[in-house]
Amino acid sequence: MKAMLPGSATDTDKPVVLGEVPEPEPAADEAVVAVEAYSVNRGETFQLDGGLDRRWAGWRPGKDVAGTVMQAAADGTGPTAGTRVVAHPPAYGWAERVTVPTASLAELPENVDAVTAAALPLAGITALRLLRAAGPLAGRRVLLTGASGGVGHYLTELATASGADLTAVTATAERGARLLQLGATELVTSVEEAAGPYQVVFESVGGASLPAALAQLAPGGQLVWFGQASREPVTLDFFDFFKGSNQAHITHFDYTTSDATYGQDLAALVRLVATGRLHPEIGTVRDWAHTADVIADLRGRAIRGNAVLTIS
Ligand SMILES: NC(=O)c1ccc[n+]([C@@H]2O[C@H](COP(=O)([O-])OP(=O)(O)OC[C@H]3O[C@@H](n4cnc5c(N)ncnc54)[C@H](OP(=O)(O)O)[C@@H]3O)[C@@H](O)[C@H]2O)c1
């Protein structure tokens, strides 16, 4: 079958190449899914260029897929062949077929198409779990950096639906326009422009962004640190905390769980979409032959929300 293989880590024109690989061999608790659409996440671009030490021999990219079960799991768990599903395998999903543990997939109702569903897994599960990490947000002031990306759109809609008064930080007003429609109270184009104090900050840009966002925190507030999109490490000065964010809590966040099961959160996201309470922002949909171009656009901050590729 055909699959996207890791290309050159240094040649930005060839982060992936289309190639032939053997058919997947499912374990007893895995279904084989015929992939119709997949999405690309920033973290996967880090894996492709070697920036994240999360590759192993034979690794291929692909964590977010939607399609149809071709072969049900041998252990009798999960949906039967022919069922439309969205899934979050650990890898290998940018391919015609992929094996997925049945604990990491959810069935799709008729009104959720494969393109919409493929945009859900990593970004949507992260947003759900960030909300849990932050605790109740009703009536609380929240600052979100890197808001124009995949996670940022989901987090904005879910946090504001639960009562947060959210300020979103994006590079330009155009990149943030949809966030206002999804419930953000205010849009700013730099952290310094935001009018703190905030009780909660969600930070995923790194570099100068984290200290600037921390300075906007109310005393005793919480900064949830979930990424470093800029790839620039953070420097903190103990004495800066006395300028306002004294006694701040910084929570390091990782969406993965030790049992690596995602089916329940995927089902929740599908339910929210199917009932019109969650609106994936899909900045681009292209044929999978253009995966390398989409990766370049994502790296260049030219995509709003999620990027989805379809398998023709
Ligand atoms: N901890 C976890 O478990 C977890 C899970 C999922 C994702 N993440 C991380 O969370 C972050 C957001 O993920 P995502 O999938 O939403 O990514 P994304 O779609 O690429 O969004 C990231 C956003 O960061 C902003 N940004 C600001 N400065 C940037 C810079 N120098 N380079 C690149 N982007 C910059 C961009 O918005 P503007 O152009 O508008 O500034 C961009 O839209 C990423 O760092 C990702 O690795 C972490």
The ligand as a Tripos MOL2 file, in Angstrom:
@<TRIPOS>MOLECULE
LIG
   48    52     1     0     0
SMALL
NO_CHARGES

@<TRIPOS>ATOM
      1 N1          1.8370   19.4110   25.5910 N.am      1 LIG1
      2 C1          1.0580   18.7120   24.7870 C.2       1 LIG1
      3 O1          0.5820   17.6180   25.1370 O.2       1 LIG1
      4 C2          0.7430   19.2750   23.4220 C.ar      1 LIG1
      5 C3         -0.2620   18.7010   22.6350 C.ar      1 LIG1
      6 C4         -0.5570   19.3020   21.3950 C.ar      1 LIG1
      7 C5          0.1760   20.4000   20.9580 C.ar      1 LIG1
      8 N2          1.1800   20.8730   21.7400 N.ar      1 LIG1
      9 C6          1.9580   22.0520   21.3430 C.3       1 LIG1
     10 O2          1.0870   23.1530   21.4570 O.3       1 LIG1
     11 C7          1.4070   24.1140   20.4720 C.3       1 LIG1
     12 C8          0.1680   24.3930   19.6330 C.3       1 LIG1
     13 O3         -0.1370   23.2320   18.8720 O.3       1 LIG1
     14 P1         -0.9670   23.3930   17.5390 P.3       1 LIG1
     15 O4         -1.1070   22.0430   16.9710 O.co2     1 LIG1
     16 O5         -2.1430   24.2210   17.8000 O.co2     1 LIG1
     17 O6          0.0870   24.2070   16.6620 O.3       1 LIG1
     18 P2         -0.2020   25.2490   15.4900 P.3       1 LIG1
     19 O7         -1.4830   24.9170   14.8360 O.co2     1 LIG1
     20 O8          1.0260   25.3090   14.6720 O.co2     1 LIG1
     21 O9         -0.3820   26.6220   16.2920 O.3       1 LIG1
     22 C9          0.6780   27.2280   16.9630 C.3       1 LIG1
     23 C10         0.4980   28.7250   16.9180 C.3       1 LIG1
     24 O10         1.5980   29.3330   17.6180 O.3       1 LIG1
     25 C11         1.7560   30.6350   17.0990 C.3       1 LIG1
     26 N3          3.1680   31.0440   17.0780 N.ar      1 LIG1
     27 C12         3.6460   32.1570   17.7140 C.ar      1 LIG1
     28 N4          4.9470   32.2620   17.5130 N.ar      1 LIG1
     29 C13         5.3190   31.2320   16.7310 C.ar      1 LIG1
     30 C14         6.5630   30.8610   16.1780 C.ar      1 LIG1
     31 N5          7.6770   31.5640   16.3910 N.pl3     1 LIG1
     32 N6          6.5730   29.7650   15.4060 N.ar      1 LIG1
     33 C15         5.4490   29.0570   15.1860 C.ar      1 LIG1
     34 N7          4.2480   29.3760   15.6970 N.ar      1 LIG1
     35 C16         4.1840   30.4640   16.4630 C.ar      1 LIG1
     36 C17         1.1780   30.6440   15.6860 C.3       1 LIG1
     37 O11         0.1650   31.6330   15.6910 O.3       1 LIG1
     38 P3          0.4190   33.0940   15.0880 P.3       1 LIG1
     39 O12         1.0820   32.9110   13.7560 O.co2     1 LIG1
     40 O13        -0.9500   33.6790   15.0100 O.co2     1 LIG1
     41 O14         1.3010   33.7860   16.1030 O.co2     1 LIG1
     42 C18         0.5410   29.2800   15.5090 C.3       1 LIG1
     43 O15        -0.7560   29.3710   14.9580 O.3       1 LIG1
     44 C19         2.5630   23.5650   19.6700 C.3       1 LIG1
     45 O16         3.7690   24.0550   20.2130 O.3       1 LIG1
     46 C20         2.4750   22.0730   19.9230 C.3       1 LIG1
     47 O17         3.7080   21.4240   19.7870 O.3       1 LIG1
     48 C21         1.4710   20.3390   22.9500 C.ar      1 LIG1
@<TRIPOS>BOND
     1     1     2 1
     2     2     3 2
     3     2     4 1
     4     4     5 ar
     5     4    48 ar
     6     5     6 ar
     7     6     7 ar
     8     7     8 ar
     9     8     9 1
    10     8    48 ar
    11     9    10 1
    12     9    46 1
    13    10    11 1
    14    11    12 1
    15    11    44 1
    16    12    13 1
    17    13    14 1
    18    14    15 2
    19    14    16 1
    20    14    17 1
    21    17    18 1
    22    18    19 2
    23    18    20 1
    24    18    21 1
    25    21    22 1
    26    22    23 1
    27    23    24 1
    28    23    42 1
    29    24    25 1
    30    25    26 1
    31    25    36 1
    32    26    27 ar
    33    26    35 ar
    34    27    28 ar
    35    28    29 ar
    36    29    30 ar
    37    29    35 ar
    38    30    31 1
    39    30    32 ar
    40    32    33 ar
    41    33    34 ar
    42    34    35 ar
    43    36    37 1
    44    36    42 1
    45    37    38 1
    46    38    39 2
    47    38    40 1
    48    38    41 1
    49    42    43 1
    50    44    45 1
    51    44    46 1
    52    46    47 1
@<TRIPOS>SUBSTRUCTURE
     1 LIG1         1 GROUP 0 **** ****
